[in-house]
Each structure stands twice: as C-alpha cells, then as structure tokens.
C-alpha cells in the first residue's frame, strides 16, 4: 500500500532521482525556466519550493541544507542573494508548471517549469 507516500518514482532509483532533481533545480535557478516532461516538472516543484523557502530563511544552516541539493556554488549564491529576497513577502507558490506540446519522438507530454 502507498498510504502517506509522496513523490513520483519516475522509473529511477532513489540516487538517480535525487541527481535528476538536483540537476534540474540547478538549471531552473540558472535560467529561470526549463522545459521537461510534465511528470518530471510536477515532481520537481516541491523540491524547488523547499529550496526557495530555505533561501528565504537565509541562515547558515539553511544554506548548508540547500547545498546538499545545489552543488554549484555560484547558483547557490544566486539562490540566497537574489531569489530568496525576491520572494520574501510571498508565502509559497514560487513556481508554475505550464503544459507544452508533446515530444516529437515518443509523444510524451512536455511542460515548462518556471519561477513566478
């Protein structure tokens, strides 16, 4: 039974899934918007929201917790100095997922995930 289990497996092992979310979150903070499959975008949203909430806190412990996900020091600095203060007054909902066309090769539904 899956009672009280959250998150999607996406056909990957836990380490592969964590690496995927880490890479996608880094690129989202770098570019402000990325294009991915709809399922990956919906699964990435809670990870990114949690990281932005940590950046809003801004203390050393929050920075170290975020560094577990964001391995690029420049992007981590951007997250805590630019993105965190930008959403200081917003109580959540920092990202949006917008559906796009289907992928040409396999017909997978694609989506844009972007910072609001």
N, C-alpha and C positions, 0 to 999 in steps of 0.2 A: 504494500500500500504506500502511496505517496503523500499521506496526510502530513501537512505542515512542512512540506519540502518546497523550496522555491528555486527558481533558476531553471535554465534550459541546459541540457547536456550537449546539444549541437553535434552529436556523433563524435565527440572527442574525449580524451582522458582529462582528468582534472588539471594536470600540469599544462597540457596543450591548451585547454580552455582559458586558464589563467594567463598564459603567454599571449593568446589571441586578444583577450580583453586589455591587457597591458599595452600591447602594440597599438590597438585601435584607439584607446583612450589617449595615448601619447600623440597620435596623429590628429585626433579631434582637437586637442588643445593647441597643436601646432597650426592647423589650418582653419579651425572654426567650424568645419563641415566635412563629413566624409560620406562616401557612397558605399553601401554594403548591402547584404541581403536583409530582408525585413526581419527575419528571426534573430540574426546577429545584432541588428540595431536595437530591437526591443530588449534583448538580453544585456546589451552594453549600457543601456540607460541607467539602471540602478548603480552600476559601478561608477559612472561619471558623476552622477548626482552626489554620491557619497564623497568622492574626491573633492568636489567643489565645496561641499559642506565643511570638509576638513580645512580647505583653503580659507573659508570664511572665518574659522576659528583662529588660524594663523599662528598658534604657538608651536614650540619646538616639537612636542610630542605629535601634534597633527602633521607637521612637516615630515617627521620620520615615518609615520603611518602611510602618508601619501607616497613617500619614496619607495615603499615596498611595491607599489604599482607602477610608478613613473620612474624609469631608470635613467632618463636624460635630464641632467642637472639644469640645463637651460630651460627646458619645458617646465620643470618643477618650479623654477624661479618665476617664470611667466604665470604659472598657475597661482602662486601665492602672492605675487606683487600686482598682477593685473586682473586676472579673472576672479579671484576671491573677493577683492574690494568692489568689483563691478556688481556683484550680486549680494552685497552686504544687507540691503534692505529687502531682498526677495526671500520669502520663506520656503523656497523649493521650486521645482519645476524649471530647472535651468536649461533643459534640452527639449527638443521636439524631434519626432520621427515623422518624416513626410514620405509617403509611398511614391515610388517612381515606376518606370516601365519594367517589364520583365526582361531578364537577361537573355541575350540572343542565343547563347549556346544550349542552355538546359531549361530555359523558361522559368527560372527561379524569380520570385518577386523581389525587386530591389527597392531600396529606400535610402533617403538621405537622413542622417542624424546630424543635427546642428545645435550650436549654442544659441539660446534665445537672446 
